[in-house]
Structure formats: C-alpha cells, structure tokens
Amino acid sequence: MSVRAAVLLALALPAVGVAQRAPGAPEPATVAAQIARVQAELARNAQERARIDRELRDLQAAIDRLRVRQQQLESESLRLQSELAQLQSQPK
C-alpha cells in the first residue's frame, strides 16, 4: 500500500459509522433543544385551541339560551299588547 493510499484510508476511517456535520451545521444537542422547544410550543398551542373550542361551545350555548328567552319575551309582549288593546277598547 502506498503512503498516499494509507493516508486516504486513515482519513476515511474516522468517518465510518459517525455522522459528519456539514460546515456551519448546528450541534445535535442544539437541534434536540430546538425540537423540544417547538414540540412544547405545539403542545401549548393545542391546549389553547382546546380551551378556545370549549369557550366557543359555552358561548354558543349561552347565545342559544338568550335567543330562546328573547322569543319568550317577544311572545309575552305580544300577549300583553293584545290584552292592553282589549282593555282599552272596553267602555269606560
């Protein structure tokens, strides 16, 4: 084996089985920390979306109850107006 071949082989051996980072690539620990941060943020976002969904359902239920009450009051107003008109039309 020539000296050149031996040097090339020696340079290649440390790379066998070891992932080489590209120049300027972040450290694996940095990438792992970034992944953990993004996953935590996604979890927080999911919790916030779930909270908002619950709040929207609660608000929609409240709106539905208010609409029913409004219809009841409108019916009551019509009944009272009819009663008032009948009373006012009676001789005094």
Secondary structure, DSSP 8 states (H G I E B T S, - for coil): --HHHHHHHHHHGGGTTS----TT---HHHHHHHHHHHHHHHHHHHHHHHHHHHHHHHHHHHHHHHHHHHHHHHHHHHHHHHHHHHHHHS--
